[in-house]
Amino acid sequence: MNENKHGLARRTRAAAMGWGMVMAAAGFSPAVAADSNPLHEWVDAPDNLTLKLNFRTRVEGIDGQLRPNIARRDLLTTFRTTLLADYDTGPVHIVGELRDARGYAEKDNSSAGINEVNALEPLQAYLRFDLDGMTGKGSRGALTAGRFTLDIGAGRLAARPDFSDSVNSFTGVSFDWTGQGKDHLLLFWTMPSTRLPSDPDAIHHNRVELDRARTGLQFFGGDYTRPLIAGVTGEAYVFRLAERDASYQATRNRHLVTYGGRLFRKPQTNSFDFEVEGIGQTGHARASTAATDRKDVDVSAWLIHGEVGRKFGGPWAPRISFHGDKITGEDSDPSKITRFDSLYGAARTDFGPSSLYGMVSRANLRSVGVRLEAAPSKKLDGFVMVRGLWLDSKTDSFGSTGVRDARGRSGDHAGTQVEGRVRYWFVPKIFRVEAGGAVLARGRFLKDAPNAPDNGDAHYFFLDFVTDF
């Protein structure tokens, strides 16, 4: 299963060169490729059929893994292929999307899992009924039925992250409406898919097993967004998750109500922008997935995120922003659950890369950070961010590491994270390369906690080759 680093390098170079030769052989200059869809030309698709193809090769590695019982050093090469087809019949769109995400060369005790590998999965298959003008001239609406993905608000509770190779799909119905005043309403009822296979051996061998949706897991709710004043937008939402065990999956029988609101102003040149979001979570769940655990425990958890920034003019268009987060962790009271559950949200935007890294998650965290972004040209952009990391509860585990001190004697300072990314478009809208990484310098907690591995600080890198048609 494992491959040496020279084999990894050869295959990565071959993938990048292969796609470059494909574009060159097809005769696509940057100007032509940026303004057209070569895939339509190749298959001679009719005007009412939209085809989109995305192919990504990623090489990533980590040294100093902070999760117990996981490989200290690891390398992973992933290949993600996504094909989307949208056939417009007039009032109805027939949409399907197929995704194939495979991983190679990782170690047997790698942290790579179902977020990185999900071979040959029909990610989306739905009908979308256009309801434009239903509530007056200028309004837009759509009713969707089938299997689809969700990306709501800032993505902290439901998202379709691009960094991950594998994402969640949802089977059900949704209603999406935008009024004349740009206010927006989303209502949905779904059965989230359980991503399969789930056992490490099947994942490491890229075994094909279709994801499953079931009535025993339901996710539904509504989200409303409305422009306010001075470029400020407000958002309010409430979501419900109802879960029970399945024959192939033990659960914590979560029955959660998650509600919140967000105020934000998008970045604009030579002006201040901001975002503040507060989320509360109630309901009941069980403390573990054990079959013997039949006691429902009340849930009381919350999150608050704040950010303020300013984008400057000039050739590099730099933006600097300051961030703060407080997210509850599990306290020592066994009569309630206080660790925040991010449901189907993505942590990448706020807390760094996922995949082999992914150690900072939206739970049991207090953090402050500063971020600097710049775009020297239309083809080149990047950012760097520094974050201080502390535990909200000294007796709970940190992030997704599993490192814990049940007695709370190891302090609350997890460490300092530095991350960055550079992206360059060789062919605008068609072919780009991304490179980035993260360093997590351990604080006292990640050094002294009883089960903290003595692996030193964590160092992670990734290199992406991405082609879009």
HELIX and SHEET records of a PDB file:
HELIX    1   1 LYS A    5  ALA A   26  1                                  22    
HELIX    2   2 PRO A   30  ASP A   35  1                                   6    
HELIX    3   3 PRO A   38  VAL A   43  1                                   6    
HELIX    4   4 PRO A  200  HIS A  204  1                                   5    
HELIX    5   5 ARG A  348  PHE A  351  1                                   4    
HELIX    6   6 ARG A  444  ASP A  448  1                                   5    
SHEET    1   A19 LYS A 336  ILE A 337  0                                        
SHEET    2   A19 VAL A 297  LYS A 311  1                                        
SHEET    3   A19 SER A 271  ALA A 285 -1                                        
SHEET    4   A19 HIS A 255  ARG A 265 -1                                        
SHEET    5   A19 VAL A 232  GLU A 243 -1                                        
SHEET    6   A19 LEU A 217  PRO A 227 -1                                        
SHEET    7   A19 HIS A 184  PRO A 192 -1                                        
SHEET    8   A19 PHE A 170  THR A 178 -1                                        
SHEET    9   A19 ARG A 140  PHE A 148 -1                                        
SHEET   10   A19 ASN A 118  ASP A 130 -1                                        
SHEET   11   A19 VAL A  92  TYR A 104 -1                                        
SHEET   12   A19 ARG A  73  ASP A  88 -1                                        
SHEET   13   A19 LEU A  49  ASP A  63 -1                                        
SHEET   14   A19 ALA A 458  ASP A 468 -1                                        
SHEET   15   A19 PHE A 431  ARG A 442 -1                                        
SHEET   16   A19 HIS A 413  VAL A 427 -1                                        
SHEET   17   A19 LEU A 380  TRP A 390 -1                                        
SHEET   18   A19 LEU A 365  ALA A 374 -1                                        
SHEET   19   A19 ARG A 319  ILE A 327 -1                                        
END                                                                             
